[in-house]
Amino acid sequence: MGLTMIETTKRIIKYYLKCLIIQFHAIFDILIDLIYGLLYRCSSQRVPPIKNNILLMSASELAKEIREKRLSSVEVVTAFIERAKEINHIINAVVEDRYSDALEEAKEVDKFLQKLENVDTLKEKKPFLGVPFTTKESNEAEGMLHTMGLTSRRNYRSEEDATAIRFVKDVGGILIAKTNVPELNLWTESRNNLYGQTCNPYDTARNVGGSSGGEAAIIAACGAAFSIASDIGGSIRMPAFFNGVFGFKPTGCLTPLKGIGLRQKDCRNSMVAVGPICKKAEDLVPLLKVLAGENLRLLDIDAVVDLKGLNIFYQESSDDIRASKVNSEMRAALLKAVKYFKEITGSATKIKIPGSQYSYRLWRYWMTQENLDFKLSITNGKYRANAVTEVGKFLTRKSEFTLATLLKLIDEDILPKEDPKWATNVTESMKVYLMDKLKNNGILFYPSSPFPAGYHYTAYLRPFNFGYWCLFNVLKFPVCQVPLGLDKNGLPIGVQVVAAPFNDHLCLAVARELERVFGGWVPPF
């Protein structure tokens, strides 16, 4: 009886301590926004309105118009180039362009189409013929800079395309530019000492996310028709969320990784996935078809999805007390999606993935299993970086690295490691639990983040919010970030849509339906 009383008392104390920490964290977040809001109050702006309605069209619409010769590729490519030039001094997304070469390629497309009488087969063989796209600087593209944001790679240029970029070029896509990333793709803001900081088109005082921050920003601002990005810990979905566009991370190991980051060959057990960022949901399936290559056979991508027959699940927070509390507008956005699907399916079940509170810790462990020597890669192979030495250089203003990289070095050298057995067991338990729920006909709605895009540099004060994205890299489940309008401050809000592995088509069907019902992308202008 005494033991029961002691255990009950411990649970009560633990519960109230948890509540106290959560409330303290909420007050801390309010103070952060208040202070940074005052600091940035005079520097905030949005991108200007567009002058050409071509920029509002989906990539699929543009391809159709070009194929059927109602628009020329030169017209389309010129429109996006002019827009990119117009906005880049505001958001600093494009770090290298190939505008002249892109226009020459567009001219060749138009010549080809003028000679072609039957265009019926082009939709299947060249679905993005003549359509301009961008990719992040860390994805290799022949002849273009591939610095990874490192000053030590300042002049490095790629000799060939990443496999994924070649796939897109092979189906007619025209690469017009590369965009900004954090150093070695490992931070939640797109800032480095080579190219500077990228700003959010909805509010330039705000973060665009990382590592595909430049991509999401240029797409949201209508500077490109679509993007090819990559995601190892939310690198597609986080920027897509912060910038109010669609971002899709496919099932793990589905898309080719050669030329993505520093990878020189495809990696079978990586958390990385290559995926699209775009303004309109109708582009997601055709882009996935291109990126999957031969692995497309593993998907039932063209299956007709009976939305009424889906099993709906949702989780309202990760339950990590170190992360910020999900705010009311984000919670309302998630529940809005849940309510709609509950009405059409008849039910929606609230769940708690066992171990979701450890998302960041699990990702931290699985990053040690990636084929990446961070301490050597960050110096471009010159030497193995050391936390103590680099912090000393930073304090004397002699370091070539950003603070984000120094924090990663401290994590590598000083902080205790995660227990492999624990991480493996928890990860497997999570997979088993979620697979049992979702099977081949289930969808999980999960928060995109505790709140919309924060002010620049505030990510340093909220590192554990990252867990909302990296969880699904650990699990290797397909996830689509879906925009659901703007909050009271005019910043994008949204929700993550998750399915079981190789059920990517379910995510994308739900994304299209949410766009149809709630409107999807809202232009920043």
Backbone hydrogen bonds, N-H to C=O, Kabsch-Sander energy under -0.5 kcal/mol:
donor,donor_aa,acceptor,acceptor_aa,energy
5,M,1,M,-1.9
6,I,2,G,-2.2
7,E,3,L,-2.7
8,T,4,T,-2.4
9,T,5,M,-2.3
10,K,6,I,-2.5
11,R,7,E,-2.3
12,I,8,T,-2.2
13,I,9,T,-2.6
14,K,10,K,-2.8
15,Y,11,R,-2.5
16,Y,12,I,-2.4
17,L,13,I,-2.4
18,K,14,K,-2.2
19,C,15,Y,-2.3
20,L,16,Y,-2.3
21,I,17,L,-2.5
22,I,18,K,-2.4
23,Q,19,C,-2.3
24,F,20,L,-2.5
25,H,21,I,-2.6
26,A,22,I,-2.2
27,I,23,Q,-2.2
28,F,24,F,-2.5
29,D,25,H,-2.4
30,I,26,A,-1.9
31,L,27,I,-2.2
32,I,28,F,-2.3
33,D,29,D,-2.3
34,L,30,I,-2.1
35,I,31,L,-2.7
36,Y,32,I,-2.7
37,G,33,D,-2.0
38,L,34,L,-1.6
39,L,35,I,-1.9
40,Y,36,Y,-2.2
41,R,38,L,-0.6
43,S,40,Y,-1.6
44,S,40,Y,-0.7
47,V,201,P,-1.7
55,L,52,N,-1.7
56,L,53,N,-1.5
57,M,54,I,-1.4
62,L,58,S,-2.3
63,A,59,A,-2.3
64,K,60,S,-1.9
65,E,61,E,-2.5
66,I,62,L,-2.4
67,R,63,A,-2.8
68,E,64,K,-2.4
69,K,66,I,-1.4
70,R,65,E,-2.4
71,L,65,E,-1.7
76,V,72,S,-2.0
77,V,73,S,-3.2
78,T,74,V,-2.6
79,A,75,E,-2.0
80,F,76,V,-1.9
81,I,77,V,-2.3
82,E,78,T,-2.7
83,R,79,A,-1.8
84,A,80,F,-2.7
85,K,81,I,-2.4
86,E,82,E,-1.9
87,I,83,R,-2.0
88,N,84,A,-1.8
89,H,85,K,-0.5
90,I,87,I,-1.8
91,I,87,I,-2.0
92,N,88,N,-2.5
95,V,178,K,-2.5
96,E,178,K,-1.4
98,R,176,I,-2.5
102,A,98,R,-2.6
103,L,99,Y,-2.2
104,E,100,S,-1.8
105,E,101,D,-2.2
106,A,102,A,-2.2
107,K,103,L,-2.0
108,E,104,E,-1.8
109,V,105,E,-1.9
110,D,106,A,-2.2
111,K,107,K,-2.2
112,F,108,E,-2.4
113,L,109,V,-2.4
114,Q,110,D,-2.0
115,K,111,K,-1.4
116,L,112,F,-0.8
117,E,115,K,-0.5
119,V,117,E,-0.7
122,L,119,V,-1.2
123,K,119,V,-0.6
125,K,121,T,-2.3
126,K,122,L,-3.1
128,F,171,V,-1.8
129,L,126,K,-1.7
130,G,172,G,-2.1
131,V,128,F,-2.1
133,F,174,I,-2.4
134,T,226,F,-1.7
135,T,177,A,-1.5
136,K,228,I,-1.0
137,E,179,T,-2.6
139,N,136,K,-2.2
140,E,138,S,-0.5
140,E,259,G,-2.8
143,G,158,S,-3.1
144,M,141,A,-2.5
146,H,156,Y,-2.3
150,L,147,T,-1.7
153,R,150,L,-1.4
154,R,151,T,-1.4
156,Y,153,R,-2.1
158,S,144,M,-2.5
162,A,140,E,-2.7
163,T,258,K,-1.7
166,R,162,A,-2.6
167,F,163,T,-2.4
168,V,164,A,-1.7
169,K,165,I,-2.4
170,D,166,R,-2.7
171,V,167,F,-0.9
172,G,169,K,-1.9
173,G,168,V,-2.3
174,I,131,V,-2.8
175,L,173,G,-0.6
176,I,133,F,-2.6
177,A,133,F,-0.7
178,K,96,E,-2.9
179,T,135,T,-1.6
180,N,93,A,-2.2
183,E,191,R,-0.8
184,L,148,M,-2.8
185,N,182,P,-2.2
186,L,183,E,-2.1
187,W,185,N,-0.6
191,R,189,E,-1.3
192,N,196,G,-1.3
193,N,149,G,-0.5
196,G,192,N,-1.6
198,T,190,S,-2.2
199,C,91,I,-2.6
200,N,203,D,-0.6
200,N,206,R,-1.5
203,D,200,N,-0.7
204,T,45,Q,-2.2
206,R,203,D,-2.6
207,N,454,G,-3.1
212,S,235,S,-1.4
214,G,180,N,-1.6
216,A,212,S,-2.2
217,A,213,G,-2.1
218,I,214,G,-2.2
219,I,215,E,-2.2
220,A,216,A,-2.5
221,A,217,A,-1.8
222,C,219,I,-1.6
223,G,218,I,-3.5
224,A,218,I,-0.6
225,A,132,P,-1.2
226,F,132,P,-0.6
227,S,277,I,-2.1
228,I,134,T,-1.8
229,A,227,S,-0.5
229,A,275,G,-2.9
231,D,273,A,-2.2
238,M,234,G,-3.0
240,A,236,I,-2.0
241,F,237,R,-2.6
242,F,238,M,-2.7
243,N,239,P,-2.0
244,G,241,F,-1.3
245,V,240,A,-2.3
246,F,278,C,-2.6
247,G,481,Q,-1.5
248,F,276,P,-2.2
249,K,479,V,-2.9
252,G,476,K,-1.8
253,C,272,V,-0.7
254,L,251,T,-1.5
259,G,263,R,-3.2
260,I,257,L,-2.3
261,G,138,S,-1.8
261,G,259,G,-0.7
263,R,260,I,-1.5
268,R,266,D,-0.5
270,S,267,C,-0.6
273,A,231,D,-1.2
275,G,229,A,-1.7
277,I,227,S,-1.4
278,C,246,F,-2.1
279,K,225,A,-0.5
283,D,280,K,-1.6
284,L,281,A,-1.6
285,V,281,A,-0.5
287,L,283,D,-1.9
288,L,284,L,-2.3
289,K,285,V,-2.4
290,V,286,P,-1.3
291,L,287,L,-2.5
292,A,288,L,-2.5
293,G,289,K,-0.7
293,G,290,V,-0.6
295,N,292,A,-1.9
296,L,293,G,-1.6
297,R,294,E,-1.3
298,L,295,N,-2.2
299,L,296,L,-1.9
300,D,502,F,-0.5
301,I,299,L,-0.6
303,A,300,D,-1.8
305,V,303,A,-0.6
306,D,304,V,-0.6
307,L,305,V,-1.2
309,G,306,D,-1.6
310,L,307,L,-1.3
311,N,441,N,-2.6
312,I,310,L,-0.6
313,F,443,I,-2.6
314,Y,349,T,-2.1
315,Q,445,F,-2.0
321,I,319,D,-0.8
323,A,320,D,-1.4
327,N,450,P,-3.0
331,R,327,N,-2.4
332,A,328,S,-2.3
333,A,329,E,-1.9
334,L,330,M,-2.1
335,L,331,R,-2.6
336,K,332,A,-1.9
337,A,333,A,-1.7
338,V,334,L,-2.3
339,K,335,L,-3.0
340,Y,336,K,-2.0
341,F,337,A,-2.1
342,K,338,V,-2.4
343,E,339,K,-2.0
344,I,340,Y,-1.4
345,T,341,F,-2.1
346,G,342,K,-2.3
349,T,312,I,-2.6
350,K,348,A,-0.5
351,I,314,Y,-2.8
356,S,353,I,-2.3
358,Y,355,G,-2.2
359,S,356,S,-1.5
362,L,358,Y,-2.8
363,W,359,S,-2.4
364,R,360,Y,-2.6
365,Y,361,R,-1.9
366,W,362,L,-2.7
367,M,363,W,-2.0
368,T,364,R,-0.7
368,T,365,Y,-1.6
369,Q,366,W,-1.1
370,E,367,M,-1.2
372,L,370,E,-2.2
374,F,372,L,-1.1
376,L,373,D,-0.6
377,S,373,D,-3.2
378,I,374,F,-2.5
379,T,376,L,-0.9
380,N,377,S,-1.9
381,G,376,L,-2.7
382,K,379,T,-1.1
385,A,375,K,-2.5
385,A,383,Y,-0.7
390,E,386,N,-2.7
391,V,387,A,-2.6
392,G,388,V,-2.0
393,K,389,T,-2.0
394,F,390,E,-2.4
395,L,391,V,-2.5
396,T,392,G,-1.2
397,R,394,F,-1.4
398,K,393,K,-3.6
399,S,393,K,-0.9
406,L,402,T,-1.6
407,L,403,L,-2.3
408,K,404,A,-1.7
409,L,405,T,-2.2
410,I,406,L,-2.4
411,D,407,L,-2.2
412,E,408,K,-2.2
413,D,409,L,-2.7
414,I,410,I,-2.8
415,L,410,I,-1.5
423,A,419,D,-2.7
424,T,420,P,-2.6
425,N,421,K,-2.4
426,V,422,W,-2.7
427,T,423,A,-2.3
428,E,424,T,-2.2
429,S,425,N,-2.2
430,M,426,V,-2.3
431,K,427,T,-2.3
432,V,428,E,-2.5
433,Y,429,S,-2.4
434,L,430,M,-2.7
435,M,431,K,-2.8
436,D,432,V,-2.1
437,K,433,Y,-1.4
438,L,434,L,-3.0
439,K,435,M,-2.4
441,N,438,L,-1.9
442,G,438,L,-0.9
443,I,311,N,-2.6
444,L,498,V,-2.5
445,F,313,F,-2.5
446,Y,444,L,-0.5
446,Y,496,Q,-2.3
448,S,494,G,-0.6
456,H,205,A,-2.1
458,T,455,Y,-1.7
460,Y,457,Y,-1.3
461,L,458,T,-1.4
462,R,459,A,-1.0
465,N,462,R,-1.4
466,F,463,P,-1.1
467,G,464,F,-1.5
468,Y,465,N,-1.8
469,W,466,F,-1.7
470,C,466,F,-2.0
471,L,467,G,-1.2
472,F,469,W,-1.1
473,N,470,C,-1.0
474,V,470,C,-2.0
475,L,471,L,-1.7
476,K,472,F,-1.0
477,F,472,F,-1.0
479,V,249,K,-2.5
480,C,497,V,-2.5
481,Q,247,G,-3.4
482,V,480,C,-0.6
482,V,495,V,-2.8
484,L,493,I,-3.0
485,G,520,G,-0.6
487,D,491,L,-2.9
490,G,487,D,-2.0
493,I,485,G,-2.4
495,V,482,V,-2.0
496,Q,446,Y,-2.7
497,V,480,C,-2.6
498,V,444,L,-2.8
498,V,496,Q,-0.5
499,A,478,P,-1.8
503,N,500,A,-1.8
506,L,503,N,-1.6
507,C,503,N,-1.0
508,L,504,D,-2.0
509,A,505,H,-1.9
510,V,506,L,-2.2
511,A,507,C,-2.2
512,R,508,L,-2.0
513,E,509,A,-1.8
514,L,510,V,-2.6
515,E,511,A,-2.1
516,R,512,R,-2.2
517,V,513,E,-2.2
518,F,514,L,-2.8
519,G,515,E,-2.0
521,W,279,K,-0.6
